């Protein structure tokens, strides 16, 4: 493990602690990278939100000046990893010219959210470990390599994981089963699986995943689901910390939604969005269910 990998790993292990970042900044300054060190320190100060408004404005201006002056040096390696499809992935800010959005993509000195082709991610795990302490990863084309993704230790440091490929290689039930068996997803607090092809079998597999107990936000919208998926979620002992559940554009009955709402395991659920339900008579258009304030955790 290189020095850079060790520092980035320390940041991933303590994502809310500035100390590893500031220690890395000291190391960078000692090794001739004073501007990069200052950029990290300035953004850490900004994140703390202390000081008067004029001081904050001065810090933002200094951070922008540093990033603009070192744009290709600091952003170029990420641009190379994302590849030529960055516009498609929503990462058009990674161009060769300074982009104002870039400053907002850096938090406390580093980019912590990125969209990549799944196979490209797997090929480039090693350089990613040296570059950024990612907390959020969005993946395209994961249906081609879900089993390999499930076995990738890098996923252990993520708190948000999204699968966003709707047309080319969406996740299937077998892919969901592979992810459910992954030993590296216990750090997830949010999992976005909307507009894939999981089906009821895929949700039943996920409902058996022990790491699901740490997830607060789960998106299963537009996955061809029926009431069988709702029963699997309602019966799962691992949904105990789920706060938000998105289920729009599936095929549920009002009885199935009632089963979900009455689940003892989902006692902390405060937001359930399910869209119209299938029933005899007029179709219900109610799509958001919020628990009363007295029922919130």
Secondary structure by P-SEA (a helix, b strand, c coil): ccaaaaaaaaaaaccccaaaaaaaaaaaaaacaaaaaaaaaaaaaaaaccccaaaaaaaaaaaaaaaaaaccccaaaaaaaacccccccccccccccccccccccccccccccccccaaaaaacaaaaaacccccbbbbccccccaaaaaaccccccccbbbbcccccccccaaaaaaaaaccccccccbbbbccccccaaaaaaaaaccccccccbbbbccccccaaaaaaaaaccccccccbbbbccccccaaaaaaaaaccccccccbbbbccccccccccccccccccccccc
